[in-house]
Amino acid sequence: NYIYGSSKVALDFWARGAMASYPKSSEIILVRLGKVSTVSSQNHPWAPFTKSPDHIGRRLATLIGRGSGTVWIPKSLGLFAKLISLLPRKLWERISTLQSKG
């Protein structure tokens, strides 16, 4: 969904800006999640990087008080995102085109 994705990107951008602007006066934790298994998503197909709300809550509880930063839940999603960012743009566009024809 274009609007949903755009709003997530905008919030991510805002949080990174806030972390840079107020590095010592506040604690901002930017959380980048995989899919969350909830009642509303139980009929959706399985997806990689899916975690339960309990798992996410426990992970977040360990981060409070450690200062600002970005965290990927699960951690493997961050590695995957890094690998994807290394792909040449033309290859990524080709993959996206094949997926949309799906």
C-alpha positions as CSV (number, residue, x, y, z in Angstrom):
1,N,0.0,0.0,0.0
2,Y,1.6,3.2,-1.2
3,I,0.1,5.5,1.5
4,Y,1.1,3.1,4.3
5,G,4.6,2.7,3.0
6,S,5.0,6.4,2.5
7,S,3.9,7.2,6.0
8,K,6.4,4.7,7.4
9,V,9.2,6.3,5.4
10,A,8.2,9.8,6.6
11,L,8.1,8.7,10.2
12,D,11.5,7.0,9.9
13,F,13.0,10.1,8.4
14,W,11.5,12.3,11.1
15,A,12.9,10.0,13.9
16,R,16.4,10.0,12.4
17,G,16.2,13.8,12.2
18,A,15.0,14.1,15.8
19,M,17.8,11.8,17.0
20,A,20.4,14.0,15.2
21,S,18.8,17.3,16.5
22,Y,18.4,16.2,20.1
23,P,21.2,13.7,20.8
24,K,21.4,14.2,24.6
25,S,18.1,15.7,25.7
26,S,15.8,12.8,24.8
27,E,15.8,9.1,24.1
28,I,14.4,8.1,20.7
29,I,14.4,4.5,19.6
30,L,13.6,3.9,16.0
31,V,12.2,0.4,15.6
32,R,12.2,-1.2,12.2
33,L,10.0,-4.3,12.4
34,G,9.4,-7.3,10.3
35,K,5.8,-8.6,10.2
36,V,4.0,-8.8,13.5
37,S,1.8,-11.9,14.1
38,T,-1.5,-10.5,15.3
39,V,-5.1,-11.5,15.2
40,S,-5.6,-9.4,12.1
41,S,-2.7,-11.0,10.3
42,Q,-3.5,-14.6,11.2
43,N,-5.1,-15.3,7.8
44,H,-2.3,-13.8,5.8
45,P,0.4,-16.1,4.4
46,W,3.5,-16.7,6.4
47,A,6.2,-14.1,5.9
48,P,9.9,-14.2,6.8
49,F,11.0,-12.1,9.8
50,T,7.6,-12.6,11.5
51,K,7.7,-12.1,15.3
52,S,5.0,-12.1,18.0
53,P,4.0,-9.0,19.9
54,D,5.5,-10.6,23.0
55,H,8.9,-11.1,21.4
56,I,8.9,-7.5,20.2
57,G,7.8,-6.2,23.6
58,R,10.6,-8.1,25.4
59,R,13.2,-6.8,22.9
60,L,12.0,-3.2,23.3
61,A,12.1,-3.5,27.1
62,T,15.8,-4.3,26.9
63,L,16.5,-1.2,24.9
64,I,14.8,1.4,27.2
65,G,17.4,3.5,29.0
66,R,20.2,2.7,26.6
67,G,20.0,5.9,24.6
68,S,18.8,6.7,21.2
69,G,19.4,4.5,18.2
70,T,17.9,2.3,15.5
71,V,17.0,-1.3,16.2
72,W,15.8,-4.0,13.8
73,I,13.4,-6.6,15.1
74,P,14.4,-9.3,14.3
75,K,18.1,-8.6,14.0
76,S,18.3,-10.7,10.9
77,L,16.0,-8.2,9.1
78,G,18.7,-5.5,9.5
79,L,21.2,-7.8,7.9
80,F,18.8,-8.5,5.0
81,A,18.1,-4.8,4.5
82,K,21.8,-4.1,4.4
83,L,22.4,-6.8,1.7
84,I,19.5,-5.5,-0.3
85,S,20.9,-2.0,-0.2
86,L,24.1,-3.3,-1.8
87,L,22.3,-4.6,-4.9
88,P,22.8,-2.5,-8.0
89,R,19.7,-0.3,-8.7
90,K,19.1,-1.9,-12.1
91,L,18.9,-5.4,-10.5
92,W,16.6,-4.2,-7.8
93,E,14.3,-2.6,-10.4
94,R,14.3,-5.8,-12.4
95,I,13.4,-7.8,-9.2
96,S,10.6,-5.4,-8.4
97,T,9.2,-5.6,-11.9
98,L,9.2,-9.4,-11.8
99,Q,7.5,-9.4,-8.4
100,S,4.7,-7.1,-9.6
101,K,4.0,-9.3,-12.6
102,G,3.9,-12.2,-10.1
